[in-house]
Amino acid sequence: AMAASLLFSSGLSCSIVWMTGRSACLSLPDRRKMNCSRTFFRYSRLATLCTAAQLSRDVTLFEHDRTRFFRLLSVFCGGQFIFWTYMGHFAFTELRDTGGAAGTGKAKVSPTTTTGLAGLWSFEMNLGSNTWRYGFTLGCLAIGGGIAGLGLLFCRRSVSQVVLHKGGRMVTVCTQSPLGPRRGRKLTVPLSQVACHAHRQESPSFIPLRVKGHRFYFLLDKEGTVNNARLFDITVGAYRPV
């Protein structure tokens, strides 16, 4: 019974030491063995990760084809740009200044137009003046250009495919295109220049991918397919300062 109690107490103490990380009650040789085993475990895990990164062939880590959506987006943005450009042209050419004289020696016409809401509040304005005409024109061009620019930027930052090349040191990021799959922009950079600033399981809709030398994030839609989740997490999906 005494031997059993001693065996149980020694096993319990070793378990507590292993869980809490405190090795004060162990002898010096035992502590050295424990430290060596922990160091070996860490380096073996690191070696496993490095071996996983040394690929013998190209691996497609992520793929997502949204050609139909970006075709519709291109039609919408193009239509908006044409419409607002026409509105700007109309405002610049058709609005007439009603504040000047109708002709030399003729009486002046009413210089302004009165606008009001049932007589409660009214103001006078001349829609043909240079201020209103240039303001309408620039406003319409800014709206049309802004919609087209945002659509183009979203298309060039939406990722359709991520390929980790043989050896695990180079990555190719392919963007979406309305012309079809694999017709978008292809960017090949070293793996050390690519990082994810949010884990793929924490992002609600898009995985932000950072590429060194580019101002905005590349977006990976979570509806896409991650072919090798573990390899993705330790290579492209890992966080690193870039």
Secondary structure as UniProt FT lines:
FT   HELIX           2..20
FT   TURN            24..25
FT   HELIX           28..53
FT   STRAND          59..63
FT   HELIX           67..94
FT   TURN            104..105
FT   STRAND          113..116
FT   TURN            118..119
FT   STRAND          122..125
FT   TURN            127..128
FT   HELIX           130..157
FT   STRAND          158..164
FT   TURN            166..167
FT   STRAND          170..175
FT   TURN            178..179
FT   TURN            181..182
FT   STRAND          186..190
FT   HELIX           191..193
FT   STRAND          194..196
FT   TURN            200..202
FT   STRAND          206..211
FT   TURN            212..213
FT   STRAND          218..221
FT   TURN            222..223
FT   STRAND          225..226
FT   HELIX           229..234
FT   TURN            235..237
//
